[in-house]
Amino acid sequence: MSAAGGVAKGVGARLAQAAALVTVFAVLYGAARATPEFRGPFGIITAVGLLLLAGMLMSELLEVVGLPHLTGYLLAGILAGPHVGHLVDHHTVERLQPVNTLALSLIALAGGAELRVDLLRRVLRSLAWATLVQSVLGVVLVGAAFFAATRYLPFARGLPPSELVGMSLLWGVLAVSRSPSATLGILAQVKPDGPVSRFSLAFVMSSDVVVVVLVTLAIAIARPLVDPAAAISLQDFAALGHEVVGSVSLGTSLGVVLALYLWLAGGQLLLVLVALGFGLTEGLRYLHFDPLLTFLTAGFFVSNFTRQGEKLLVAVERTGSVVFVVFFATAGAHLDIELLRRLWPVALSLAAARGVVAWLAHRAAGRLAGDVPEVRRWGWSSLVSQAGLTLGLSLVIAKAFPSFGEGFRALAIATVAINEMIGPVLFKIALDRTHESGRGGHVHAPPAVPLAEQPA
């Protein structure tokens, strides 16, 4: 239960939750060491239950100090994961990948359904300036910070300046990516309504398309810088067009099918969403389409061009309430603490540089767009989080540039770990400070006037 809308719990209830959390960890610790078959199929089922229960209990306890539920889910996963408590081993964490697939599809569906045309129309000026300024300054300034840090990176030592410039360009583009999952998670918890939450929702969800395009451009430009014998290939742009156009087209078709099903049947939507999340995602990847963009388009179509948007949102919320806990707890279990310990000075410096650039760029974009003071002051808070999208892009870059890809991706993982822990906290603080928490129903309610015209 969120602090924004829930009933305050007494000291006795909090102590009971703490005792239950300790008991859960203790029982699983004993079972993991006393039962050899615990690591088999039974261990996978147990891991889901452990991460779900521990994540919910941890989130309730951290609520006392005002931290978001996502932080509790992540922390529970870190403590239970293979790098700290060893209650869930590496093999089990990898076997939970289907849960992540389902969660990402639900996140994209919900995000698309929340992107109403009237919302986009009213924040269009803010969205355009923020996208332009964040993209340009993010790539240039964060890329420059990375170039300055290359002297401290083992995988960058001895490389010619041109290759370092290409690597810095790739890092700058990676810094522009955000976390739709973290943003929607916070919005779903505190149920806000106001200019900051509206801007954050519109910007973070729509930035996926921009990031995909920028990564393709950066790879095409960096390839001849890294390998002088290579040249800019038009095949990269053809593949990009195939991916974007195909994903939008399939997403529209999926939206039509979902709308018809909601209109004609409407029942057992949970099973339909699970089937789509698991089966369709793998098919889209096989066809080289972007699952996130496909599901985002489907949710957008259902919400804006049919009358079934409310049904879809309710179904996704019911399904995702459990799946999201396991998703973020699994993300916490994935965090490599040893890797973070080795790379934390550079990772922390780059994360700090990215945060400062995001703040500066947002302030500049806000002035150009004429945003209200709340958005200019706090809108940047939703731009810090990074998660699965960034890690996926880092893997694409690592495969495209094997000469430095492994070290590049390791640093990206360490930096994402820092942003993943700090970002949700900053965003929740912003929503609480602007008094938007608890004022909405679903993730957002369409604004009555544009951000640039709202009173302070």
Secondary structure, DSSP 8 states (H G I E B T S, - for coil): --TTTS----HHHHHHHHHHHHHHHHHHHHHHHH-GGGGSHHHHHHHHHHHHHHHHHHHHHHGGGT--HHHHHHHHHHHHSTTTT-SS-HHHHHHTHHHHHHHHHHHHHHHHHH--HHHHHHTHHHHHHHHHHHHHHIIIIIHHHHHHHGGG-GGGTT--HHHHHHHHHHHHHHHH---HHHHHHHHHHH---SHHHHHHHHHHHHHHHHHHHHHHHHHHHHHHHH-TT----HHHHHHHHHHHHHHHHHHHHHHHHHHHHHHHT-SSHHHHHHHIIIIIHHHHHHTT--HHHHHHHHHHHHHHHSS-HHHHHHHHHHHHHHHHHHHHHHHHHH--HHHHHHHHHHHHHHHHHHHHHHHHHHHHHHHHHT--HHHHHHGGGGGS---HHHHHHHHHHHHH-TTTHHHHHHHHHHHHHHHHHHHHHHHHHHHHHTT-TT--SSS----SS-GGGS--
